[in-house]
Amino acid sequence: MVSEYEIKKEICDIGKRIYNRNMVAANDGNISVKLNDDEFLCTPTGVSKGFMTPDYICKVNRKGEVIQANGSFRPSSEIKMHMRVYEERPDVNSVVHAHPMYATSFAIAGIPLTQPIMPEAVIALGCVPIAKYGRPSTMEIPEAVSEYVQYFDAVLLENHGALTYADSLLSAYLKMESVEFYAQLLYQSRVLGGPKEFTPEQVEDLYEIRRQFGMKGRHPANLCPNTLEGKPSCHNCGGGCGSHKKGADADLVADITKKVMEQLGFSK
């Protein structure tokens, strides 16, 4: 079994990766790992994630209250957001929050990452919706994120950044890398005249590949109401899987898709 000290070292290593990849500036970002149902390790507030050592890492309970912290270190001010993810997703063991340049730019522009443009993004992420803006360190962000946690493993935070979560710290971090890479490709392809999207049939084929792989986490391939009924997925709905249950009216889904595509500057 991995010791707490080793987990703290891994948190510091991931913090360095995030910092070195320009996914955070100054003291931005936060990381947490679930030890058990009532003990969690997390990065401290007011500290650069690129210069941490294991003794910086705090331990909190499921309410975000301090169990152990060295010196003046205190848990991340965004710990409430992390706790909401753990509360609603028992399968999640780690949460990563960062401000990657391209993904955060999309979050600031109010554009979800929903266009199916490359196999890896469709298979691994599906869609990345935007949770509405909330004031930092308040319950507004956890409430906003809650709308999507059950349906996606990555969420953009309006005018803020990105949030990813998974069954391990490495997986949560790699999802953050994937979100940023997806956002960068989407941005640069728009500069070149606009991306060539997959057809609905191609998207469904990629979803089937994911299902065959038995990949963990939440994804439209397993949760999209259209897909569950054998219809083309609502991949471009901008988060419709989080707001519609199985059996949702197809016309309503199509109408939402049309409206989102119009907001993105594309015509149906």
N, C-alpha and C positions, 0 to 999 in steps of 0.2 A: 504493500500500500504506500502511495506517495505521501511523504510527510508535508506538514503545513509549510515548513521552511522551503521545500522544493517548489511548492505551488507559488509561494511568494517570489521566489527567484524567476519562475516562469512569467508571472505578472510583470515583473520588472523588465524581462526580456521583450515581452510583447509591447510594453510601454515604449521601449527604445525603438522598436520597429515602427510603431505608429508615428513617433516623433521624427525619426530619420526619413520616413516616406512623406513628410510634410502633411500628414493627416491631422496634425494639431499644431497650434502655435502657443508659445509661452506655457501657461499652466492649464491649457484646455484639455478636455477629454477625461474619461474615467473608465475603469475596468473593475469587474467583480467576478468572483468565483464562489460557487456554492459548495460548502463543505458537507453540510447536512441540512435537515429541514429548519434548523434554527441558528446556524452559524455560517457566516459568509465573510470572505476576505475582500477588501476593496482598496482602491487607491485613495490617497488622502487629497483633500482640497488644497488649493493654493500651491501646488508643487508641479514642476515640469515632469511629464511622464517619461522624458528621455533621460532623466538623471536620478532615478529612484534606486534605492537598495532595499533588500528585504525588510530592514527594520522600519521602513517608511509605511509598510502595509498595515492597514487597520483591520480589526475583526468586529463585525456587528451582528446583531440578531435580526430576525425577520421583520422587526419594526424599524430597523435602521439605527437602533440604539447601540452605543459603543460597548463592546465587551472588552476589547483590548486595543490600546493605541499608545505608541511611544512618544514621550515628550509632548510637544505642542501639536503633533499630527492629529487631524480629525478627519472623519470619513468624507468622501466626496459630497458636495452639496446636492448632487443629482441622485443620491442613493435611493430616493423614493421611486424614481423611474425604474431602477434596477429591481427593486423589491416587487413592483407591480408585475414585471415580467415573470419573476420566479413564482409569484402567487398564482398567476394564470396559466403558466406553462410548466408543469412538473417535470417535463422532459428536458428543460433547459438547465444547464449547469454553469453557464458563463454568459456575461453580458459585456459588450464593448460599445462605448460611445465615443465618437470622434467627429472632427470637422474636415473631412477630406475635401479638397478644393473643388473638384468637378461635381461631386454628389451634392455638396452643400450649395453650390451655385444653382443647381436644379431646385433644391429645396427653397432657396431664396426667391427664385423665379416662379415658384408655385407649379412646377412641372414634374409629375411623377415619372418614374422610370418604368414605362410600361411597353415600349415599342419592342417587338421581337426581332432582334437584329443579328444575334449570334447564338449558336447552339449552346455554348457553355452557360450563357446568362439565362436562357430560357429553361434549361435543365436544372441549374443550380439555384437560381433565384426566383424564376417565374416573373413576378411583378414586384416593384418596390413602390408602394403608395406613399402619400405624404400625410402625416398626422398634423392636425391643425396646431397653430402656434400656442405655446403656453409659456408663462413666465418662468425663468430658471429657478430651480430649487423649490417650486411650489407644487401642489398636487395637480395643477393644470396639465403639466406634461404627462404624468402617469395616466390621467384620465383620457387624454388625447391618444396616447399610444395604445391604451386598452382596446380601442376600437379595432385594431389590426393585429394584435399579438396572436390571436388564435388562428389567423389565416396566413400569416407571412413570417419569414425569419429575418427580414430586414425592413426597416422603415426609415423614411426621410422625416426629419423634424422641421416643420415649416420655419424658415428664417433662422435656422439653428444648426443643423448638422445631420448625422446619420446614427442609427442604432441597429446593431446586429446581435444575435444571440443564438446559442447552439448547445449541444450536449458536451462540449469541451471548450476550453479557452482557445486552443489553436483553431478549432473550427469556427468559433465566433469571430476571431481575428481575420481568418481567410475570407469569410463572408464580407467583411468590411473591405478587404482588398478587391473582391469581386464587384461589389457595388461601385467602388470608385473607378475601376477599369471599365465597367459597363457605362458609367456616366461619361467618362472621357471619350470613349468610342462614339457614343451617341452625339456628344457635342461636336466632335471633329467631323463626323459624317455629315452633320447638318451644315457645317462650313463648306463642305464639298458639294452641296446641292441637295442633301437629304438622304437618309438611309433607305436602302431597299429592304423592306420588311418581309418576313416569312409569310406565306399564305396561311390561312387557318388550318389547312390540311397539314402543312409542314410543322406548325406549332403542335398540333395534336400528335404527330409522329414523334416529336421530341418529348412530349409529355409521356408517351408510352415508353420511351427509352428510360426515362426517370423511374417510372413504375417498375419496369423490369429490373433496374438496378437495386430497387428496394431502398432508395435513399431516405434518410431520416429527415425529420422536420416537417414544417407545414408549407404547402405549395399548392398553387391552383390545379396542378395535375390531379390532386386528390380531393380538393375542396371546392373547385369551381362548380357552381350549380349547373351550368350548361354541360360541362364535361361529364358530370355524374349522370346526366340524362342522355349521354351519347350525342350531344350537339357540339358545334364548334365552340371552343372556349371563349370566355370574355376577357382574353388576355389584355386587351387594350382598354379595359373599363376603368382603369385608374384606382382600383381598390374595391370593385364591386363584390368580390368574393367575401369581403368583410361586412358587407351590408345587405346581402341577399342570402337566404337560406335555400336549401335544396328544394327544387320545384318552383323557383322564382319564375315569374312570367317572362317569357322570351322577348316579348315586345318591349317590356320595361328595361330589360338588360340591353337590348339593341338601342333604345332611346338614350340610355346613359352613355353607352359607347359612342354614339354619334355626337353627343354634347361634349364629351371629353376630347374627342378627336378634333372638333371645331375649335376648342380652347387651345389645343396644341398647334393649331394652324394648318390642319389637314382636313380635307373634305372627304366625305364617304362616297 
